[in-house]
Amino acid sequence: WRVIVGLKTEIQLDFMRVGHTRCFVDAGFGLLKQKYRKGDVDTVQQLEEVIRTSATMNEAESFSWQWHQWDKFFQQRFRPVNNITSYQRFLFPSTSPGNFRIIR
């Protein structure tokens, strides 16, 4: 949608191949999940504390946002891609709004 509305001229979206997804981001998120499961989190402040204390690499940032129901938005405008999990790279060019290429 960012290409369709003119916010970007092109987006290339890359996913890691199955079995090659271990990285520092995953490690930090794993530590956060462990701490969250053991903690008592009822407020945003408590969640920020869990994030800050879960690992030295994790930082908490608070901001407000407007929630969108993206599933309904996309269902009205796009068709599902069969076997999408078997692909790792997608290109969304502004030269063809609403369409994308699967790069193998």
Buried (B, 14 or more C-beta within 10 A) or exposed (E): BEBEEEEEEEBEEEEEEEEEEEEEEEEBBEBBEEBBEEBEBEEEEEBBBBBBBBBEEBEBEEEEEEEEEEEEEEEEEEEEEEEEEEEBEBBBBBEEEEEBEEEE
